[in-house]
Amino acid sequence: MDKLKFETPDITSANIEKIVALFPNCITELRGKDGKIKRGVNFEMLRQMLSPDVVDGDECYEFTWVGKKAAIVEANKPIRKTLRPCPEESKNWDTTENLYIEGDNLEVLKLLQEAYLGKVKMIYIDPPYNTGNDFIYADDFMRSQEEENEQMGMYDEDENRLFKNSDTNGRFHSDWCSMMYSRLMLARTLLAENGAIFISIDDNEVDNLKKICDEVFGTINSVATFPWRKRTAKSDVPFGVSQDYEWIICYAKSENFVASVEGKERKYYETPDFSGKPWRVHDLTKQTTAGERPNSYFTIINPKTGEEYPANPNRTWAITEETFRSYYAEDRIVFPGDYDFLNIQKPVLRYWKEDDVAKAGENFGRVPVSTKLSEDIGMSQDGTKEITELFAGKVFSFPKPSSLIEFLTSIHTRKDDLVLDFFSGSATTAHAVMQLNAEDGGHRKFIMVQIPEVCDEKSEAYKAGYKNICEIGKERIRRAGEKIKKENPLTTQDLDIGFRVLKVDESNMKDVYYSADEYEQGNLMDMISNIKEDRTDLDLLFGCLLDWGLPLSLPYTSEQIDGCTVHTYNDGDLIACFDSNVSESVVKEIAKRKPLRAVFRDSSFADSPAKINVFEIFKLYMPEDADDISKRVRVI
């Protein structure tokens, strides 16, 4: 019986496999650090395979810095970590679909790869701005442990890897770019094909950030830069110029992304000749010249009246003559005079509602977005006022106003979409998502990720009892949610204002689980369990969800069956029993329920024949899936 691996995907190996399929002649062998032969890529050959010309030399246009290659390696490197559930710190644990995750966001993004690959509609982040005072993540590839400790002085009490990136540091920009590059690489894979990322940034790194995003997302997917006014002009500023604006850059995952805002419904008509189906009209011309579209430069003739409508040489028809005939046969062309209520001077194209909705997709009935933000979006002072009123004190500096993120969320997401913020800060994004849901009846879900950065002991937050930023963020969600419901009692009965708290921790499994060959037989016999003693059933359940790529926000139940605790996740997406000595009757009961996946502890069975018997039981009760049982039943 196969074991779950409890390790994030090895993206490098997966990429090599893709290259093997496309360019087998670019694969070679090399000796790893352990002395063993492994498969590698001949990059010089790969470069030649991808170039129509002879590749000679390495001069090319590129954006690079010290540590860039190491940042790529770090992003692709698997980790053996897990997310441990904390119901006691959560709100509405059993019913909420929102997540609040504490930990290094690089590790969290890796842990989410299986469960949320391609499922996030929108990412908003407000990363450290690299002003010389902001904390930067000191990732492993940046420096040795000794160098890191020397720069930081020491780790904080939670061993968070943060340091102030002083502008006297010779790698001032390089460290920041490396920190962002690896995280954006992983973030892109989580975005849906029609998803997009919005990033707040100031002048210090906006140019570098755009170059990084051009590489990660592609220049073709650069959507726009939104200027956001953060303050009114200050008098005491360098050169006498007050930099009152920051920037929100937007990149799409692919060309499927379209931003739009709620607009007035297009006007539809109903006429007897169209079986009462609502329809509208669309301009039949296009902004192209006769020289650009000669096959669309022709004269349309109304077959009923013989009236001619010559094409405009500076704005041709949007269709060819052949397409016109096809549309006319389908009753898609409307001429002047066909209907008294239509005031048109030239032929137009008829769309009926069903086709129009399909054509417009999720943006039906909406209008394009301007990069000029509305005056009521708010500035930094509004964000500070907002959180100060919630906490009756200034517990967080310079939060974005929730109205800003609410607007960004409204122009892209729909009512059931997922929003991710992996630099959560005070959880303004969660506040904005709940507020937008309250206003339009949506059911958007959020995932907030924040490293538990320690609050300064002199700060108002610390004096108010908040030891780290995560405590502030969680409390803000609680207070903001209750405030929204109180202000909108009639429309928020079903509003999800809860969140499940999960925390990054070392693997649930002992080292022997991953490298049993390094242990002597005598030591193995002493280890009755390969699971760490402090881990609960709930820890193991959520570890399995991560490894099997299941969302972490769905409902589950726990029950007793013949003396064993059995956990059922989302009505059978996964059924798990982590007890020792699981009886055959329990296995039969689980198999009868025909789960999509089943998990047991390796120590639940006395020997290999007992494990084989598990497969036979599942095949007996699930004969239609017999060939797939070995992939669906695992042990830990």
C-alpha positions in Angstrom: 0.0 0.0 0.0 1.5 3.3 -1.1 2.3 6.0 1.4 1.4 9.7 1.2 4.6 11.7 0.6 3.8 14.8 2.8 6.2 16.9 0.8 5.4 19.8 -1.5 5.9 19.2 -5.2 9.4 19.1 -6.7 8.7 21.7 -9.4 12.2 21.3 -10.9 11.7 17.6 -11.5 8.3 18.2 -13.0 9.8 20.8 -15.4 12.6 18.4 -16.4 10.0 15.8 -17.2 8.2 18.2 -19.5 11.6 19.0 -21.2 12.2 15.2 -21.6 8.9 14.9 -23.5 9.7 17.9 -25.8 13.5 17.7 -26.2 14.9 14.4 -25.2 18.2 15.3 -26.8 18.7 18.0 -24.2 18.7 15.6 -21.3 22.0 14.5 -19.8 23.3 12.8 -16.7 25.2 14.5 -13.8 26.4 13.6 -10.4 24.6 15.1 -7.5 26.0 16.2 -4.2 25.3 12.8 -2.7 27.5 11.2 -5.4 24.6 9.6 -7.2 23.9 9.9 -10.9 20.7 11.8 -11.7 19.0 13.4 -14.8 19.8 16.9 -15.7 19.3 19.4 -18.6 22.0 20.4 -21.1 21.0 24.1 -21.2 23.3 25.0 -24.0 21.6 22.4 -26.2 18.2 23.6 -25.0 19.1 27.1 -26.0 20.0 26.0 -29.4 16.9 23.9 -29.8 14.8 27.0 -29.1 16.7 29.3 -31.4 16.4 29.5 -35.2 20.0 30.9 -35.3 23.3 29.7 -34.1 23.6 30.5 -30.4 27.0 32.0 -29.9 27.8 34.0 -26.8 25.5 35.1 -24.0 24.7 38.7 -24.7 21.0 39.3 -24.6 18.4 41.7 -23.1 17.6 40.6 -19.6 16.9 41.9 -16.1 19.1 40.2 -13.5 20.6 40.7 -10.0 22.8 38.8 -7.6 20.8 35.9 -6.2 18.2 35.6 -9.1 19.1 32.1 -10.0 19.1 31.1 -6.4 15.7 32.6 -6.0 14.4 30.4 -8.8 15.9 27.3 -7.2 14.4 28.2 -3.9 10.9 28.6 -5.4 11.2 25.2 -7.0 12.6 23.4 -4.0 10.2 21.1 -2.1 9.8 21.4 1.7 8.6 19.0 4.4 6.3 21.3 6.3 2.6 21.1 7.1 -0.3 23.3 8.2 -1.6 22.6 11.7 -5.3 23.6 12.4 -6.1 25.8 15.3 -9.8 25.7 15.9 -9.4 27.5 19.3 -8.1 30.7 17.5 -10.6 30.5 14.7 -14.1 31.9 14.2 -16.9 29.6 13.1 -14.5 26.8 12.4 -17.1 24.3 11.4 -19.0 26.5 8.9 -16.6 29.1 7.4 -14.9 28.8 4.1 -12.2 31.4 4.8 -8.6 30.7 5.8 -6.1 32.6 7.9 -2.6 31.0 7.7 0.3 32.0 9.9 3.8 31.4 8.6 6.4 32.4 6.1 4.5 33.0 2.9 7.1 31.3 0.7 6.5 28.1 2.6 2.7 28.6 2.6 2.6 29.2 -1.2 4.4 25.9 -1.6 2.1 24.1 0.7 -1.0 25.4 -1.2 0.3 24.3 -4.6 -1.6 21.0 -4.7 -4.9 22.1 -3.2 -5.3 25.5 -4.9 -3.5 25.1 -8.2 -5.3 27.3 -10.7 -8.2 28.1 -8.3 -7.5 31.6 -7.1 -9.3 34.3 -9.1 -7.6 37.3 -7.6 -4.4 38.0 -5.6 -3.8 41.3 -3.9 -0.6 42.0 -2.0 0.9 45.0 -0.3 4.5 43.7 0.1 7.3 45.5 2.0 8.3 48.6 0.0 12.1 48.4 0.6 12.5 51.9 2.0 15.4 50.8 4.2 13.2 50.4 7.2 10.7 47.7 6.1 11.3 44.1 7.1 12.4 41.8 4.3 12.1 38.0 4.4 15.6 36.6 4.9 15.3 33.5 2.7 17.8 30.7 3.0 19.5 31.5 -0.3 20.4 35.0 0.6 23.1 34.4 3.1 24.6 31.9 5.5 23.1 31.3 8.9 26.0 33.2 10.5 25.6 36.2 8.1 21.9 36.2 8.7 22.2 36.2 12.5 24.8 38.9 12.3 22.5 41.1 10.3 19.4 40.4 12.3 21.0 40.2 15.7 18.9 37.2 16.4 15.6 35.5 15.5 12.5 36.7 17.2 10.6 34.4 19.6 8.8 32.6 16.8 12.0 32.2 14.8 10.6 34.4 12.0 13.1 35.0 9.3 12.9 38.8 8.9 15.5 41.5 8.7 15.6 45.2 8.1 17.1 45.7 4.6 19.1 48.8 5.3 20.0 50.9 2.2 23.6 50.6 3.3 23.4 46.9 2.5 25.3 46.2 -0.8 22.5 43.9 -1.8 19.7 46.4 -1.0 17.8 45.9 -4.2 19.0 42.3 -4.9 17.6 41.0 -1.6 14.2 42.6 -2.2 14.0 41.3 -5.8 15.0 37.8 -4.8 12.3 37.8 -2.1 9.6 38.9 -4.5 10.7 36.8 -7.5 10.3 33.4 -5.8 7.0 34.3 -4.3 5.5 35.6 -7.5 6.6 32.5 -9.3 4.6 30.3 -6.9 1.7 32.8 -6.8 1.3 32.7 -10.6 0.6 28.9 -10.5 -2.2 29.4 -8.0 -4.1 31.9 -10.3 -7.0 30.7 -12.4 -6.6 31.1 -16.1 -8.8 34.2 -16.0 -7.2 35.4 -12.7 -5.0 38.4 -12.0 -2.7 39.8 -9.4 -2.8 43.4 -8.0 0.4 44.6 -6.2 0.7 47.9 -4.3 4.1 49.5 -4.5 5.8 52.8 -4.2 8.5 54.5 -6.2 11.5 52.7 -4.6 10.9 49.4 -6.4 8.1 49.9 -8.9 10.4 49.7 -11.9 12.1 46.5 -10.7 8.8 45.0 -9.7 7.4 45.6 -13.2 10.4 44.0 -14.7 10.0 41.0 -12.4 6.3 40.7 -13.3 7.1 41.0 -17.0 9.3 37.9 -16.6 6.9 35.9 -14.3 3.6 36.7 -16.0 4.8 37.9 -19.4 4.8 41.4 -20.8 1.7 40.5 -22.9 -0.2 40.0 -19.6 0.6 43.4 -18.2 -2.9 44.9 -17.6 -2.5 48.3 -16.2 -0.9 50.5 -13.5 -3.4 52.2 -11.2 -2.2 55.4 -9.5 -3.5 55.6 -5.9 -3.3 58.9 -4.1 -2.1 58.1 -0.6 -2.0 61.6 0.9 -2.3 65.3 0.3 0.8 67.3 -0.5 3.4 67.7 2.2 5.6 70.8 2.5 8.7 69.3 4.1 9.9 67.1 1.2 13.1 66.6 -0.9 13.4 68.9 -3.9 10.1 70.6 -2.9 8.1 67.8 -4.6 5.6 65.8 -2.6 5.2 62.2 -3.8 1.5 61.8 -3.0 0.9 58.7 -5.2 1.7 55.0 -4.9 1.0 52.5 -7.6 -1.0 49.3 -8.0 0.3 47.2 -10.9 -2.0 44.5 -12.3 -0.9 41.4 -14.3 -3.1 38.7 -15.6 -2.4 35.0 -15.7 -3.5 34.9 -19.3 -5.5 36.7 -22.0 -8.7 35.3 -20.5 -8.6 38.0 -17.9 -11.1 40.9 -18.3 -11.6 43.6 -15.7 -15.0 45.4 -15.6 -17.3 47.2 -13.2 -21.1 46.9 -12.8 -22.8 48.9 -15.4 -26.4 49.4 -16.6 -27.9 46.4 -18.3 -27.9 46.7 -22.1 -31.2 47.5 -23.6 -33.0 44.5 -24.9 -36.0 44.3 -27.2 -38.7 41.7 -27.6 -40.6 41.2 -30.9 -43.1 38.5 -32.1 -41.0 37.5 -35.0 -38.3 36.3 -32.7 -40.5 34.1 -30.5 -40.5 36.6 -27.7 -36.7 36.1 -27.0 -35.0 39.3 -25.9 -32.4 40.6 -28.2 -30.2 43.7 -28.7 -28.2 45.3 -31.5 -24.5 45.8 -32.1 -22.6 48.1 -34.4 -21.6 46.3 -37.6 -18.6 48.5 -38.3 -15.0 48.4 -37.1 -12.2 50.8 -36.7 -10.2 49.6 -39.7 -9.5 51.2 -43.0 -10.2 49.7 -46.5 -6.5 49.2 -46.9 -6.3 47.2 -43.7 -9.4 45.1 -44.3 -10.0 45.0 -48.0 -12.3 41.9 -47.7 -14.6 43.9 -45.4 -14.8 46.9 -47.7 -17.9 46.2 -49.7 -21.4 47.5 -50.2 -24.2 45.8 -48.2 -27.5 45.6 -50.1 -30.8 45.1 -48.3 -32.4 42.1 -50.2 -35.9 43.2 -49.3 -35.6 46.8 -50.6 -32.5 46.9 -52.8 -31.2 49.8 -50.8 -27.4 50.0 -50.8 -25.1 50.8 -47.8 -21.5 51.4 -49.0 -18.6 50.7 -46.5 -16.8 53.7 -45.1 -13.2 53.6 -46.3 -12.0 54.8 -42.9 -14.3 52.4 -40.9 -15.1 49.2 -42.7 -17.7 46.6 -41.9 -16.7 44.2 -39.1 -17.6 41.2 -41.3 -16.8 39.9 -44.8 -19.3 39.7 -47.6 -19.5 35.9 -47.0 -20.2 36.3 -43.3 -22.9 38.9 -44.1 -24.8 36.4 -46.2 -24.5 33.8 -43.5 -25.8 36.2 -40.8 -28.6 37.4 -43.0 -29.8 33.8 -43.5 -29.8 33.4 -39.7 -31.9 36.6 -39.3 -29.0 38.3 -37.6 -29.0 41.5 -39.7 -31.3 44.4 -38.9 -31.7 47.2 -41.5 -33.0 50.7 -41.0 -36.8 50.7 -41.1 -37.2 47.1 -40.0 -38.5 48.2 -36.6 -40.1 51.6 -35.8 -38.5 51.7 -32.3 -35.0 51.4 -33.6 -33.3 54.7 -34.7 -30.5 53.4 -36.9 -29.0 54.7 -40.1 -27.0 51.7 -41.2 -27.3 47.9 -40.8 -26.6 46.5 -37.4 -26.0 43.0 -36.0 -28.7 41.3 -33.9 -27.7 39.4 -30.7 -30.3 37.5 -28.7 -29.7 37.3 -25.0 -28.5 33.7 -24.7 -25.8 34.2 -27.3 -24.9 37.6 -25.9 -24.4 36.2 -22.4 -22.3 33.4 -23.8 -20.2 35.9 -25.8 -19.7 38.3 -23.0 -19.2 35.5 -20.4 -18.8 36.6 -16.8 -18.5 40.2 -17.9 -22.1 40.4 -19.2 -23.8 43.6 -18.4 -20.6 45.3 -17.2 -18.5 48.2 -18.5 -14.7 48.7 -18.8 -12.5 50.1 -15.9 -10.6 53.3 -15.8 -7.2 53.5 -14.2 -8.3 56.8 -12.6 -9.6 55.8 -9.2 -12.7 57.4 -7.8 -12.2 60.2 -5.2 -14.1 58.2 -2.6 -11.5 55.4 -2.6 -9.7 56.9 0.3 -6.1 57.6 1.3 -3.7 56.3 4.0 -5.4 58.5 6.6 -8.7 56.8 5.9 -7.1 53.3 6.3 -5.6 54.4 9.6 -8.9 56.0 10.8 -10.7 52.8 9.9 -8.6 50.4 11.9 -8.3 52.9 14.8 -12.0 53.1 15.1 -12.2 49.3 15.1 -9.7 48.8 17.8 -10.2 52.1 19.7 -6.4 52.7 19.2 -3.7 52.9 16.6 -2.6 49.3 16.5 -1.2 49.2 12.9 0.7 51.8 10.8 -0.3 52.8 7.3 -2.9 50.1 6.4 -4.6 50.5 3.0 -8.2 51.7 3.2 -10.6 48.7 2.7 -12.5 50.7 0.1 -9.4 50.6 -2.2 -9.1 46.8 -2.0 -12.9 46.4 -2.2 -12.9 48.3 -5.5 -10.1 46.2 -6.9 -12.0 43.1 -5.8 -15.2 44.3 -7.4 -13.7 44.9 -10.8 -12.4 41.4 -11.2 -14.1 38.9 -9.0 -17.6 37.4 -9.1 -19.8 36.3 -6.2 -18.2 32.8 -5.6 -14.5 33.6 -6.3 -11.4 33.0 -4.2 -9.2 35.9 -3.1 -5.6 35.5 -1.8 -3.4 37.9 0.1 0.0 36.5 1.2 1.2 39.8 2.7 -1.9 40.1 4.8 -0.7 42.7 7.4 -3.8 43.8 9.3 -6.1 41.8 7.1 -7.5 44.7 5.2 -8.2 42.4 2.2 -10.4 40.1 4.4 -12.3 43.2 5.6 -12.8 44.3 2.0 -14.0 40.9 0.8 -16.6 40.7 3.6 -17.8 44.2 3.0 -18.2 43.5 -0.8 -20.1 40.3 -0.1 -22.4 42.2 2.2 -23.1 44.8 -0.5 -23.7 42.5 -3.5 -24.8 39.3 -1.8 -21.7 37.5 -2.8 -20.0 34.5 -1.3 -16.3 35.2 -2.1 -13.8 33.3 0.0 -10.5 34.7 1.2 -7.1 33.2 2.2 -4.9 35.5 4.3 -1.3 34.6 4.9 0.9 36.5 7.3 4.2 35.7 9.1 3.8 36.4 12.9 6.0 39.4 12.9 6.6 40.5 16.5 5.2 43.9 17.6 7.5 46.4 19.1 7.1 46.4 22.9 6.8 50.2 22.8 4.0 50.1 20.3 0.3 50.7 21.1 -0.5 47.3 19.6 1.8 45.5 22.1 0.5 47.6 25.0 -3.0 46.6 23.9 -2.1 42.9 24.2 -1.2 42.1 20.6 2.2 40.3 20.5 2.4 39.9 16.8 0.8 41.1 13.6 -1.2 37.9 13.2 -3.1 38.6 16.4 -4.0 42.0 15.0 -5.2 40.5 11.7 -7.3 37.9 13.3 -8.9 40.3 15.7 -9.6 42.8 12.9 -11.5 40.1 10.9 -13.6 39.3 14.0 -14.4 42.9 14.7 -14.9 44.0 11.1 -17.2 41.0 10.4 -19.4 41.8 13.4 -19.5 45.5 12.5 -20.6 44.7 9.0 -23.4 42.4 10.2 -24.6 44.9 12.7 -24.8 47.7 10.1 -26.6 45.4 7.6 -28.8 43.2 9.7 -31.3 42.4 6.9 -28.9 41.4 4.2 -26.1 39.6 6.1 -27.8 36.7 7.8 -25.8 34.3 5.7 -22.6 36.4 5.5 -19.5 34.3 6.2 -17.4 36.3 8.7 -15.5 33.4 10.1 -12.0 31.9 9.3 -10.1 28.8 10.0 -6.6 29.4 11.5 -3.8 27.2 10.2 -0.1 27.5 11.2 3.0 26.4 9.4 4.9 23.8 11.3 7.4 21.0 10.7 6.0 17.8 9.2 3.7 15.6 11.2 6.0 12.7 10.4 9.3 11.7 12.1 12.4 11.7 10.0 12.3 7.9 9.7 9.2 8.3 7.5 11.3 10.0 4.8 14.6 8.1 5.2 14.1 4.8 6.8 17.3 3.5 5.2 19.3 5.8 7.5 18.1 4.0 10.6 19.3 0.6 12.0 16.8 -2.1 12.5 17.1 -1.9 16.2 16.2 1.8 16.2 13.2 1.2 13.9 11.8 -1.4 16.3 11.9 1.2 19.1 9.8 3.5 17.0 6.3 2.1 17.3 4.9 5.1 15.4 6.4 7.2 12.6 4.1 10.1 13.6 5.3 12.7 16.0 3.8 12.3 19.5 2.3 15.8 19.8 0.2 15.5 16.6 -3.6 15.0 16.8 -6.0 13.4 14.4 -7.0 16.8 13.2 -3.3 17.6 12.4 -3.1 14.3 10.4 -6.3 15.0 8.6 -5.3 18.4 7.4 -1.8 17.1 6.5 -3.6 14.5 4.2 -5.7 17.2 2.7 -2.6 19.1 1.7 -0.9 16.1 0.3 -3.9 15.0 -1.7 -4.7 18.4 -3.0 -8.0 19.0 -1.3 -9.3 22.5 -0.3 -8.8 23.2 3.4 -12.1 25.0 4.0 -14.7 22.3 3.4 -16.9 20.7 6.2 -16.0 17.4 7.9 -17.4 15.1 10.5 -16.0 12.7 13.1 -17.7 9.6 14.4 -17.1 6.4 16.3 -17.4 3.1 14.4 -16.7 0.0 16.4 -14.4 1.8 18.8 -12.5 3.7 16.1 -12.7 7.4 15.2 -13.5 7.9 11.6 -13.2 11.3 9.9 -15.3 12.1 6.8 -14.2 15.1 4.8 -16.8 16.9 2.5 -19.2 13.9 2.2 -16.6 11.5 1.2 -13.9 13.3 -0.7 -11.7 11.7 1.9 -12.4 9.3 4.8 -9.6 8.7 7.3 -9.0 6.6 10.4 -5.8 7.1 12.3 -6.4 4.7 15.1 -4.2 1.7 15.8 -5.5 -1.8 15.2 -8.3 -0.9 12.8 -10.7 -3.8 12.6 -12.0 -5.4 9.4 -15.5 -4.2 10.2 -14.3 -0.6 10.3 -12.6 -1.0 6.9 -15.8 -2.5 5.5 -17.9 0.3 6.7 -15.6 2.9 5.2 -15.5 1.0 1.9 -19.3 0.8 1.8 -19.4 4.6 1.8 -17.3 4.6 -1.5 -15.0 7.5 -0.6 -13.0 9.1 -3.3 -9.9 8.7 -1.1 -9.2 6.7 2.1 -6.3 7.0 4.5 -5.1 4.8 7.4 -2.0 4.7 9.6 0.6 2.3 8.6 0.7 1.0 12.1 -3.1 0.3 11.9 -2.4 -3.1 10.3 -0.4 -6.0 11.8 1.4 -7.0 8.6 1.5 -6.8 4.8 -1.3 -9.4 4.3 -3.6 -7.3 6.5 -2.9 -4.3 4.2 -3.5 -6.4 1.1 -6.9 -7.4 2.6 -7.8 -3.7 2.8 -7.6 -3.5 -1.0 -9.7 -6.6 -1.4 -12.4 -5.2 0.9 -12.5 -2.0 -1.1 -12.6 -3.8 -4.4 -15.5 -5.9 -3.0 -17.6 -2.8 -2.2 -16.4 -0.7 -5.1 -16.0 -3.1 -8.0 -16.6 -0.3 -10.5 -13.4 1.4 -9.2 -11.3 -1.8 -8.7 -8.6 -0.8 -11.1 -8.2 2.5 -9.3 -8.2 1.4 -5.6 -4.4 1.3 -5.2 -4.3 5.0 -6.0 -7.2 5.9 -3.7 -6.3 4.0 -0.6 -3.1 5.1 1.2 -1.3 4.9 4.5 0.7 7.3 6.5 
